[in-house]
Amino acid sequence: MVMHARAGETGRMDTLQRPLEGRIIAGVCAGLAHRFGVRPFTVRLLFLLSCLLPGPQFIAYLVMWIIIPAEQQQHVAA
C-alpha cells in the first residue's frame, strides 16, 4: 500500500512551477528543487557542473523555461 503525503507535510510541491520568489534567472532550478524536495543551491550547482560536460544543457534550460509554467501571484483582498 502506498501512502501519499500532502505538499505541506513534505515541503515539496505536487506540481512543477517556476516560483515567483527565490529566482535567480528564470526560476527553473528553484522550481525543480521545490518539486523534488531539495535545496535550490543543490540543483543550481548540479546544473553548473553539468555545463562542464558536452551536451545541450543550455537548450534544455531554455526549453524548461518555456514549458514550465510560472507560479500564479496570489491576490489578497483587503
C-alpha positions, -999 to +999 in steps of 0.1 A: +000+000+000+014+034-010+007+064+012+008+098-005+017+128+017+003+163+011+026+191-001+025+208+033+038+176+051+068+171+029+077+206+020+075+199-017+050+210-044+028+185-061+032+203-095+062+217-113+061+255-114+087+283-115+083+302-082+079+340-081+104+342-052+138+327-050+145+330-087+180+338-100+174+338-138+141+322-147+133+300-116+138+267-134+163+254-109+143+267-080+111+251-094+128+217-098+142+219-063+109+227-048+092+199-068+117+172-057+122+184-021+159+195-024+176+228-019+177+252-049+215+256-044+220+219-050+201+220-083+219+251-094+253+236-085+244+204-104+234+224-134+266+244-134+287+212-131+268+197-159+278+226-181+314+213-180+303+182-199+294+182-236+256+184-242+227+206-247+223+218-211+215+255-221+190+244-247+173+221-221+172+251-196+156+273-223+130+246-231+121+242-195+119+280-191+093+279-219+073+249-209+073+251-171+045+275-160+053+303-137+036+303-102+005+324-101+006+355-080-018+354-050-040+384-047-051+393-012-084+411-008-083+439+017 
